[in-house]
Amino acid sequence: MTRLHLRPVLAVLTLATLTAGYGCAPAGAGAPETAGATESAAASTVAAPAAGSVAPAPTVAATPLLDGTEKSIVLVGYSTSYAWPVMLQEMLDEHAGGQRTYHLLNAVVGGSPMGRWISPRDSEDYQATYGAMLIDFFGPDARLRGDLPAPTVAMLQQSLQRTPTPETRLGPVTTVDDKRGLEIGADALEKIAFQLREDGIERVHIGMHIYKVGYEPEVGNERFALEALMQRGHDFIFEGPDVWSLTIREHPAAFTEDGLHPNELGALLGDLRTAKGFSLREVEEATGKAVSNAYLSQLENGKIKKPSPNVLHSLAEVYAVPYEALMEKAGYLLPSADEGGRQKRLTAFAIDDLTAEEEEELLKYLAFLRSRTRS
């Protein structure tokens, strides 16, 4: 299976959507007139719906969003969206000729699908998600926006899990023919879109969840609820790329051991090697053959999920990146709770569960830390 970096792919598809101004509002619904925009092949990968499902809305090209005018874009997401804002910001900067013209305001909240964002305003769920976003980025006294323009565009990578209630754990759309589930899902997406518009957002771009083993078919059916929303003809709501169809084809190779989250370590290692301009064999030589080209290939492809600390140390030296960063991505370290420079903590583990090889590798890492402290 070819290497696929799921989070970079999501960012690339999103950028293509914004650049082309690809809209999914029905023709005649008041969508903006075309301004030289062409539809992007990457803007939508949704296959033809099965019989009985919601037919996709007619598409019209809209004015390109990335027009060189400074603007702020708020990102609404959940745990699988964490790396998306950083990657997309880098791409937007490159698109603007290296200038920071488009500002991404990161409102991603882990473990927070749509049900939390549209909870009653006096609920803890709302205060931890939508309410926190308003405090951070909206209004003249926004806590984290600083002097940046007020956000006028919202981009959502969301999920209908816990919708309409927390008890609806998997989501409301049980099949593509589930008319009630489709309406519940479309209502939820419509609700957050209108909330955002009331708070000054002019355009809302919505994409749904990646493939999620153990949560299907409900998660996969979320995209049909989005299609049902598009049929309602709101000219300020636009359909994002279908990353579910993309990611199901790459499962489990491009995911972590739990099968739920994208293989962030493999993606990072592949990106670092590409940035350095190294081939697999060149990395093997640079590490003194400590990391073979075949082993590195399996790391990048996700076939090997958790390399040993000494392998990560060798790669960190070749790629000139902090060793601790790779150890954290591999799950050996927990992120520090503060920004005071204190040492990151080893993840909790049961000593009795360690193999002899694993114990040896952890001891090597401990020796490395102690040697660095003495020096």
C-alpha positions as CSV (number, residue, x, y, z in Angstrom):
1,M,0.0,0.0,0.0
2,T,1.4,3.4,-0.9
3,R,2.2,5.8,1.8
4,L,-0.7,8.2,2.6
5,H,-0.4,11.0,5.1
6,L,-4.1,11.5,6.1
7,R,-3.7,14.8,7.8
8,P,-1.6,16.4,5.1
9,V,-4.1,15.1,2.5
10,L,-7.0,16.7,4.5
11,A,-5.1,20.0,4.5
12,V,-4.4,19.7,0.7
13,L,-8.0,19.0,-0.1
14,T,-9.2,21.8,2.1
15,L,-6.8,24.2,0.4
16,A,-8.0,23.1,-3.0
17,T,-11.5,23.7,-1.9
18,L,-10.8,27.3,-0.7
19,T,-8.6,28.2,-3.7
20,A,-11.2,27.1,-6.3
21,G,-14.1,28.5,-4.3
22,Y,-15.9,25.3,-4.8
23,G,-19.4,25.7,-3.5
24,C,-22.2,23.2,-3.2
25,A,-25.2,25.5,-3.0
26,P,-28.0,24.6,-5.4
27,A,-28.1,26.7,-8.5
28,G,-30.4,29.6,-8.1
29,A,-30.1,29.6,-4.3
30,G,-28.3,32.9,-4.2
31,A,-24.7,31.5,-4.5
32,P,-22.1,34.1,-5.4
33,E,-21.4,34.5,-9.1
34,T,-18.3,32.8,-10.6
35,A,-15.2,35.0,-10.7
36,G,-12.9,33.0,-12.9
37,A,-13.0,30.1,-10.5
38,T,-12.8,26.5,-11.7
39,E,-13.9,23.5,-9.9
40,S,-11.1,21.5,-8.3
41,A,-10.8,17.8,-8.8
42,A,-9.7,17.5,-5.2
43,A,-12.7,19.5,-3.9
44,S,-15.0,16.5,-3.8
45,T,-14.4,12.8,-3.8
46,V,-17.9,11.6,-2.9
47,A,-18.9,8.6,-4.9
48,A,-22.4,8.4,-6.4
49,P,-24.8,7.7,-3.5
50,A,-26.5,4.3,-3.3
51,A,-30.1,3.9,-4.3
52,G,-32.4,5.6,-1.9
53,S,-29.8,8.0,-0.6
54,V,-29.9,11.7,-0.8
55,A,-28.9,13.0,-4.2
56,P,-26.1,15.4,-4.2
57,A,-27.1,19.0,-4.7
58,P,-26.2,20.7,-8.0
59,T,-22.8,22.5,-7.7
60,V,-21.9,25.9,-8.8
61,A,-18.5,27.6,-8.6
62,A,-18.2,30.5,-6.2
63,T,-15.9,33.4,-5.8
64,P,-12.5,32.1,-4.7
65,L,-12.0,32.7,-1.0
66,L,-8.2,33.1,-1.2
67,D,-8.3,36.4,-3.1
68,G,-5.4,38.1,-1.4
69,T,-7.5,40.0,1.1
70,E,-6.5,39.6,4.7
71,K,-9.0,37.6,6.7
72,S,-9.4,35.3,9.7
73,I,-10.7,31.7,9.4
74,V,-11.9,29.9,12.5
75,L,-11.4,26.1,12.5
76,V,-13.9,24.0,14.4
77,G,-12.9,20.4,14.9
78,Y,-12.2,17.5,17.3
79,S,-9.4,15.1,18.2
80,T,-8.6,13.9,14.7
81,S,-8.3,17.5,13.6
82,Y,-5.3,18.5,15.8
83,A,-2.6,18.5,13.1
84,W,-4.8,20.0,10.4
85,P,-4.6,23.7,11.4
86,V,-0.8,23.8,11.4
87,M,-0.4,22.1,8.1
88,L,-3.2,24.2,6.5
89,Q,-1.6,27.5,7.8
90,E,1.7,26.6,6.2
91,M,0.0,25.9,2.9
92,L,-2.0,29.1,3.1
93,D,1.2,31.1,3.8
94,E,2.8,29.5,0.8
95,H,-0.2,30.3,-1.4
96,A,0.1,33.9,-0.3
97,G,3.7,34.1,-1.4
98,G,5.2,33.5,2.1
99,Q,3.0,36.2,3.7
100,R,0.6,35.7,6.6
101,T,-2.5,37.0,4.8
102,Y,-4.9,34.3,5.9
103,H,-5.0,33.8,9.7
104,L,-6.3,30.4,11.1
105,L,-7.9,30.6,14.5
106,N,-7.7,27.2,16.0
107,A,-10.9,26.3,17.9
108,V,-10.3,22.5,17.8
109,V,-11.5,20.7,21.0
110,G,-10.6,17.1,21.5
111,G,-13.4,14.7,22.1
112,S,-16.0,17.2,21.0
113,P,-18.3,16.1,18.1
114,M,-21.2,18.2,17.0
115,G,-23.5,17.2,19.9
116,R,-21.3,19.2,22.3
117,W,-21.1,22.3,20.1
118,I,-24.8,22.7,19.8
119,S,-25.7,21.9,23.4
120,P,-27.8,24.4,25.4
121,R,-26.0,27.6,26.1
122,D,-26.0,27.1,29.9
123,S,-24.5,23.6,29.6
124,E,-20.9,22.6,30.4
125,D,-20.6,21.1,26.9
126,Y,-21.4,24.4,25.2
127,Q,-19.1,26.4,27.5
128,A,-16.2,24.0,26.7
129,T,-16.7,24.3,23.0
130,Y,-18.7,27.0,21.2
131,G,-18.7,29.3,24.2
132,A,-14.9,29.0,24.6
133,M,-14.5,29.7,20.9
134,L,-16.6,32.9,21.2
135,I,-14.5,34.1,24.2
136,D,-11.2,33.3,22.4
137,F,-11.8,34.6,18.9
138,F,-15.1,36.7,18.6
139,G,-16.0,40.2,19.6
140,P,-13.9,43.3,20.4
141,D,-12.5,41.7,23.6
142,A,-11.6,38.3,22.1
143,R,-9.1,36.7,24.4
144,L,-6.7,35.1,21.8
145,R,-7.3,37.0,18.6
146,G,-5.2,40.0,19.3
147,D,-5.1,42.5,16.5
148,L,-6.2,40.1,13.8
149,P,-9.4,40.7,11.8
150,A,-12.6,39.3,13.2
151,P,-13.3,35.8,11.7
152,T,-15.6,35.9,8.7
153,V,-15.1,32.3,7.5
154,A,-15.6,29.0,9.4
155,M,-14.2,25.7,8.4
156,L,-15.6,22.6,10.2
157,Q,-14.3,19.1,10.2
158,Q,-16.9,17.6,12.4
159,S,-18.8,14.4,13.4
160,L,-22.5,13.7,14.3
161,Q,-21.5,11.4,17.2
162,R,-23.5,12.2,20.3
163,T,-26.2,13.8,18.2
164,P,-29.0,14.6,19.1
165,T,-28.1,13.4,22.6
166,P,-24.9,12.0,24.3
167,E,-26.7,8.6,24.3
168,T,-26.6,8.6,20.5
169,R,-23.0,7.6,20.7
170,L,-22.4,6.5,17.1
171,G,-24.6,9.1,15.5
172,P,-28.1,9.4,14.1
173,V,-27.8,8.1,10.5
174,T,-28.1,4.3,10.7
175,T,-28.4,3.7,6.9
176,V,-28.5,5.9,3.8
177,D,-32.3,5.3,3.7
178,D,-32.7,6.5,7.3
179,K,-34.8,9.7,6.6
180,R,-35.2,10.6,10.2
181,G,-31.5,10.2,10.9
182,L,-30.6,12.2,7.9
183,E,-32.9,15.0,9.0
184,I,-31.5,15.0,12.5
185,G,-28.0,15.2,11.2
186,A,-28.8,17.9,8.7
187,D,-30.6,19.9,11.5
188,A,-27.5,19.7,13.7
189,L,-25.2,20.9,11.0
190,E,-27.7,23.6,10.1
191,K,-27.9,24.7,13.7
192,I,-24.2,25.3,14.1
193,A,-24.0,27.0,10.7
194,F,-26.7,29.5,11.7
195,Q,-25.1,30.0,15.1
196,L,-21.9,31.0,13.4
197,R,-23.7,33.3,11.0
198,E,-25.3,35.1,13.9
199,D,-21.9,35.6,15.3
200,G,-20.5,37.3,12.1
201,I,-19.4,34.4,10.0
202,E,-20.2,34.9,6.3
203,R,-19.2,31.5,4.9
204,V,-19.3,28.1,6.5
205,H,-17.4,25.2,5.0
206,I,-18.3,21.7,6.4
207,G,-16.5,18.4,6.1
208,M,-17.3,15.2,8.0
209,H,-15.4,12.5,9.9
210,I,-12.7,10.2,8.6
211,Y,-13.4,6.5,8.7
212,K,-13.7,5.2,12.2
213,V,-13.5,1.5,12.9
214,G,-16.1,0.4,15.4
215,Y,-18.3,3.4,14.7
216,E,-19.5,2.3,11.3
217,P,-21.8,2.6,9.4
218,E,-23.1,5.7,11.3
219,V,-19.9,7.7,10.9
220,G,-19.7,6.9,7.2
221,N,-23.3,7.9,6.7
222,E,-22.6,11.3,8.1
223,R,-21.7,12.6,4.7
224,F,-25.3,11.8,3.5
225,A,-26.6,14.1,6.3
226,L,-24.4,16.8,4.9
227,E,-25.8,16.2,1.4
228,A,-29.3,16.5,2.9
229,L,-28.3,19.9,4.4
230,M,-27.0,21.1,1.0
231,Q,-30.3,20.3,-0.5
232,R,-31.8,23.0,1.7
233,G,-30.1,25.7,-0.4
234,H,-28.4,27.9,2.1
235,D,-26.1,30.1,0.0
236,F,-23.5,30.6,2.8
237,I,-22.9,26.9,3.5
238,F,-20.4,25.0,1.4
239,E,-19.6,21.3,1.3
240,G,-16.0,20.3,2.0
241,P,-14.1,17.3,0.6
242,D,-15.1,13.7,1.5
243,V,-12.3,12.4,3.6
244,W,-14.2,9.3,4.8
245,S,-14.1,7.6,1.3
246,L,-10.4,8.4,1.1
247,T,-9.5,7.1,4.6
248,I,-11.4,3.9,4.5
249,R,-9.3,2.8,1.6
250,E,-6.1,3.3,3.7
251,H,-7.2,1.5,6.8
252,P,-5.4,0.2,8.9
253,A,-2.0,1.0,7.3
254,A,-2.2,4.8,7.6
255,F,-3.6,4.7,11.2
256,T,-2.1,4.2,14.6
257,E,-2.3,1.0,16.6
258,D,-5.8,1.8,17.9
259,G,-7.0,1.9,14.3
260,L,-8.9,5.2,15.1
261,H,-6.4,8.0,14.6
262,P,-4.2,8.8,11.6
263,N,-0.6,7.6,11.7
264,E,0.9,10.9,12.8
265,L,4.4,9.6,13.5
266,G,4.7,7.9,10.1
267,A,3.4,11.1,8.4
268,L,5.9,13.3,10.4
269,L,8.9,11.1,9.6
270,G,8.0,11.0,5.9
271,D,7.6,14.8,5.8
272,L,10.9,15.3,7.6
273,R,12.8,13.1,5.2
274,T,11.1,14.8,2.2
275,A,12.0,18.2,3.6
276,K,15.6,17.2,3.8
277,G,15.6,15.8,0.3
278,F,16.8,12.4,1.5
279,S,16.0,9.0,-0.1
280,L,15.4,6.0,2.2
281,R,18.9,4.7,1.4
282,E,20.4,8.1,2.2
283,V,18.8,8.1,5.6
284,E,20.1,4.6,6.2
285,E,23.7,5.8,5.4
286,A,23.3,8.9,7.5
287,T,22.3,6.9,10.6
288,G,25.3,4.6,10.1
289,K,22.9,1.8,9.1
290,A,21.2,2.1,12.5
291,V,17.9,2.5,10.6
292,S,17.6,0.4,7.5
293,N,15.8,1.8,4.5
294,A,13.3,-1.1,4.6
295,Y,12.5,-0.4,8.3
296,L,12.1,3.3,7.7
297,S,9.8,2.6,4.8
298,Q,7.6,0.5,7.1
299,L,7.6,3.2,9.7
300,E,6.4,5.8,7.2
301,N,3.8,3.5,5.9
302,G,2.4,2.7,9.3
303,K,3.3,-1.0,9.2
304,I,5.6,-0.4,12.2
305,K,3.7,1.7,14.7
306,K,6.1,2.2,17.6
307,P,9.9,2.2,16.8
308,S,12.4,1.9,19.6
309,P,13.8,5.0,21.3
310,N,17.3,4.5,19.8
311,V,15.8,4.4,16.3
312,L,14.0,7.7,17.1
313,H,17.2,9.2,18.4
314,S,19.1,8.3,15.2
315,L,16.4,9.9,13.1
316,A,16.2,13.0,15.3
317,E,19.9,13.6,14.8
318,V,19.7,13.1,11.0
319,Y,16.6,15.3,10.6
320,A,17.8,17.9,13.2
321,V,14.6,17.8,15.2
322,P,14.2,17.5,19.0
323,Y,14.4,13.9,20.2
324,E,11.7,14.5,22.7
325,A,9.3,15.5,19.9
326,L,9.6,12.1,18.2
327,M,9.4,10.3,21.5
328,E,6.2,12.1,22.2
329,K,4.7,11.2,18.8
330,A,5.6,7.6,19.3
331,G,3.8,7.5,22.7
332,Y,6.9,7.2,25.0
333,L,6.3,10.7,26.5
334,L,3.3,12.6,27.6
335,P,3.2,16.3,26.7
336,S,4.2,18.5,29.6
337,A,1.4,20.2,31.4
338,D,3.2,23.5,31.6
339,E,5.4,25.7,29.5
340,G,8.2,26.1,32.0
341,G,10.6,23.8,30.3
342,R,10.2,20.9,32.8
343,Q,11.1,17.4,31.5
344,K,8.2,15.6,29.8
345,R,7.0,12.5,31.7
346,L,7.3,8.9,30.6
347,T,3.9,7.5,29.8
348,A,2.4,5.2,32.4
349,F,3.2,1.5,31.9
350,A,3.1,-1.7,33.8
351,I,6.7,-3.0,34.4
352,D,5.5,-6.6,34.3
353,D,4.2,-6.1,30.8
354,L,7.6,-5.1,29.3
355,T,9.5,-7.5,27.2
356,A,13.3,-7.7,27.7
357,E,13.9,-5.7,24.5
358,E,11.4,-3.0,25.6
359,E,13.0,-2.7,29.0
360,E,16.5,-2.4,27.4
361,E,15.3,0.4,25.1
362,L,13.7,2.3,28.0
363,L,17.0,2.0,29.9
364,K,18.9,3.4,26.9
365,Y,16.6,6.4,26.8
366,L,17.0,7.0,30.5
367,A,20.8,6.8,30.1
368,F,20.6,9.3,27.3
369,L,18.6,11.7,29.5
370,R,21.1,11.4,32.3
371,S,24.1,11.9,30.1
372,R,22.6,15.0,28.6
373,T,21.9,16.4,32.1
374,R,25.5,15.8,33.2
375,S,26.9,17.5,30.1
